[in-house]
């Protein structure tokens, strides 16, 4: 396999294994691009993105433009004289001048089966929608949002216990496995990209905190998927007014109960913490109070009782 001169453009944990796989394959990483460091933690100190931290640790030059509106930033990219740029969850829009600069173009690793779930949150949206499978698509980038022609696709099943965290890790590892081979085939001229279908296009909108609050008027199966999809961020919670006032309780794990006693949505109908929904009921298995650590339901209820018959907001 011919060693190529590459730029790697990515920011979160999802992208780091792909960068590592390209280095292991012997490619020259001329530069890494990541989003600028941002305040994080209690001290609000600026923290580099995971890809930035990894690249800096192993001695690769890192650039962090806020955008590509500055002509100097564009020219600095062009001057790298790249064979290709590999882009994984970078988070910035690339202008046409960047897309066309590398000899083989800009090649993107996307965590869905395109054209389904274009956009920002494909992993979580696939779980929320109860998709049976998802996967990784490697595509030639164009000016649209995940609209480029696709070089390669591999799929994975979404199981009843799949969470956003487990699916994130599985798809990240799959992209890292696929990318060196796909890149070699593109360079050899043995792999051509195929245009995406015009049917089945769905956009994976950004996650919002507005999706976090549980609506017990939804079916229990929908709530259960939200718990798996929206943890750790933005999280899933309900509000309960106890003896110390209202508290926002995070739900970290739970399951559907099909044979629970009847009750209006939001009513605790059985122990430990089985809550009636629009269809079936939802049993909370693991939860967390503000300022406390995660706990299983039974020990949680010993210190913070929520008895059958109580109604949750």
Residue pairs with C-beta under 8 A, 6 or more apart in sequence:
1 25
1 26
1 180
1 184
2 184
2 187
3 26
3 27
3 28
4 27
4 28
4 83
4 84
4 104
4 183
4 187
5 27
5 28
5 30
5 80
5 81
5 82
5 83
6 22
6 27
6 28
6 29
6 30
6 82
6 83
6 84
6 85
6 86
7 29
7 30
7 31
7 32
7 33
7 77
7 80
7 82
7 84
7 85
7 86
7 102
8 15
8 18
8 19
8 22
8 29
8 31
8 32
8 33
8 51
8 55
8 85
8 86
8 88
9 32
9 33
9 34
9 85
9 86
9 87
9 88
9 90
9 92
9 94
9 106
10 16
10 18
10 19
10 32
10 33
10 34
10 51
10 86
10 87
10 88
10 89
10 90
11 34
11 35
11 49
11 50
11 51
11 52
11 89
11 90
11 91
12 49
12 50
12 51
12 89
13 50
13 168
13 172
14 88
14 89
14 111
14 168
14 171
14 172
14 175
15 50
15 51
15 88
15 89
15 90
15 109
15 172
16 50
16 51
16 54
16 172
17 172
17 173
17 175
17 176
18 86
18 88
18 109
18 172
18 175
18 176
18 179
19 29
19 32
19 51
19 54
19 55
19 86
19 88
20 54
20 176
21 176
21 177
21 179
21 180
22 29
22 86
22 179
22 180
22 183
23 29
23 58
24 180
25 180
25 183
25 184
27 180
27 183
29 55
29 60
30 61
30 80
30 82
31 60
31 61
31 62
31 63
31 80
32 51
32 52
32 55
32 60
32 61
32 62
32 63
33 62
33 63
33 64
33 65
33 90
34 48
34 49
34 51
34 52
34 55
34 62
34 63
34 64
34 90
35 49
35 52
35 64
35 90
35 91
35 92
36 64
36 65
36 66
37 46
37 47
37 48
37 49
37 52
37 64
38 46
38 47
38 49
39 45
39 46
39 47
40 46
40 47
41 47
48 56
48 62
48 64
52 62
52 64
55 61
55 62
56 62
63 73
63 76
65 73
65 92
67 92
67 93
68 74
68 77
68 92
68 93
68 94
68 95
68 98
74 95
74 97
74 98
77 98
77 101
78 97
78 98
78 101
80 101
82 101
82 102
82 103
83 102
83 103
83 104
83 187
84 102
84 103
84 104
84 105
84 106
84 107
84 183
84 186
84 187
85 98
85 101
85 102
85 105
85 106
85 107
86 106
86 107
86 108
86 109
86 179
86 183
87 94
87 106
87 107
87 108
87 109
87 141
88 108
88 109
88 175
89 109
89 111
94 106
94 141
96 143
98 106
99 105
99 106
99 141
99 142
99 143
104 186
104 187
105 140
105 141
106 140
106 141
107 138
107 139
107 140
107 141
107 151
107 182
107 183
107 186
108 138
108 139
108 140
108 141
108 146
108 148
109 136
109 137
109 138
109 175
109 178
109 179
110 118
110 122
110 136
110 137
110 138
110 139
110 146
111 122
111 123
111 134
111 135
111 136
111 168
111 171
111 172
111 175
112 118
112 122
112 123
112 126
112 134
112 135
112 136
112 137
112 204
113 133
113 134
113 135
113 137
113 153
113 155
114 137
114 139
114 146
114 150
114 153
114 196
115 146
115 147
115 196
115 197
115 198
115 199
115 200
115 201
115 202
116 126
116 131
116 200
116 201
116 202
117 125
117 126
117 134
117 202
117 203
117 204
118 145
118 146
118 147
118 201
118 202
118 203
118 204
119 145
119 146
119 203
119 204
119 205
119 206
120 204
120 205
120 206
120 207
121 204
121 205
121 206
121 207
122 134
122 204
123 134
123 164
123 167
123 168
123 171
123 229
124 164
124 204
124 207
124 229
124 230
125 202
125 204
125 205
125 229
126 134
126 158
126 167
126 204
127 158
127 162
127 163
127 164
127 167
127 225
127 228
127 229
128 225
128 226
128 229
128 230
130 221
130 225
131 158
132 157
132 158
133 155
133 156
133 157
133 158
134 155
134 156
134 158
134 167
134 171
135 153
135 154
135 155
135 156
135 171
135 174
136 153
136 154
136 171
136 174
136 175
136 178
137 150
137 152
137 153
138 150
138 151
138 152
138 153
138 175
138 178
138 179
138 182
139 146
139 148
139 149
139 150
139 151
139 193
139 196
140 148
140 149
140 150
140 151
140 193
141 148
142 148
142 149
145 203
147 196
148 193
148 196
149 193
149 194
149 195
149 196
150 193
150 194
150 195
150 196
151 182
151 185
151 186
151 191
151 192
151 193
152 178
152 182
152 191
154 174
154 178
156 167
156 170
156 171
156 174
158 167
161 228
162 228
163 228
163 229
163 231
164 228
164 229
164 230
164 231
164 232
165 231
165 232
182 191
185 191
207 230
207 233
207 234
208 234
209 234
211 226
211 230
211 234
212 230
212 234
212 235
212 236
212 237
213 236
213 237
213 238
213 239
214 223
214 226
214 236
214 237
214 238
214 251
215 223
216 223
216 238
216 265
216 266
216 275
216 276
216 277
216 278
216 282
216 312
217 265
217 266
217 277
217 278
218 277
218 278
219 277
219 278
219 279
219 280
220 256
220 257
220 277
220 278
220 279
220 280
220 281
220 282
221 256
221 279
221 280
223 236
223 254
223 277
223 282
224 254
224 255
224 256
224 282
226 236
227 236
227 251
227 252
227 253
227 254
230 236
231 252
235 250
236 250
236 251
237 248
237 249
237 250
237 251
238 248
238 249
238 251
238 312
238 313
239 246
239 247
239 248
239 249
239 312
239 313
240 246
240 247
240 249
240 306
240 310
240 312
240 313
241 247
241 313
242 304
242 306
247 289
247 290
247 304
248 290
249 287
249 288
249 289
250 287
250 288
250 289
250 294
251 284
251 286
251 287
252 285
252 286
252 287
252 288
252 294
253 284
253 285
253 286
254 282
254 283
254 284
254 285
254 286
255 282
255 283
255 285
256 280
256 281
256 282
256 283
257 270
257 274
257 280
257 281
257 282
257 283
258 280
258 281
260 269
260 270
260 274
260 276
260 280
260 281
260 283
261 269
261 270
261 276
262 269
262 276
263 269
263 276
263 281
264 276
264 311
265 276
265 277
265 278
266 275
266 276
266 311
266 312
266 313
267 275
267 276
267 309
267 310
267 311
267 312
268 274
268 275
268 276
268 306
268 307
268 308
268 309
268 310
268 311
268 312
269 275
269 276
269 281
269 308
270 281
270 308
271 301
271 308
272 283
272 284
272 297
272 298
272 301
273 283
273 284
273 287
273 297
273 301
273 306
274 281
274 282
274 283
274 284
275 281
275 282
275 283
275 284
275 312
283 297
284 297
285 296
285 297
286 294
286 295
286 296
286 297
287 294
287 295
287 297
287 300
288 294
288 295
289 300
289 304
306 312
